[in-house]
């Protein structure tokens, strides 16, 4: 399972590099990937999200929305 988690993390990195959003997590589509073990499913979900977040931070996507919320910069006014 450890190898699967690393593969899913790498997939998250690639997906972010391709411009996909957090909502594009393949593990959030249970109709495509049926959930049989909740703990394993969450581990894979979280591994993809972690990989996505690493790429997001490394690429400097500071303005990208996190967890569906707008960035704080969107609310600051410039003078």
Protein Blocks (a to p, Z undefined) as FASTA:
>chain_A
ZZmmmmmmmmmmmmmmnopafklpmklmmklmccfblklmmmmmmmmmmmmmmmmmmnop
akbceehiacfklmpccZZ
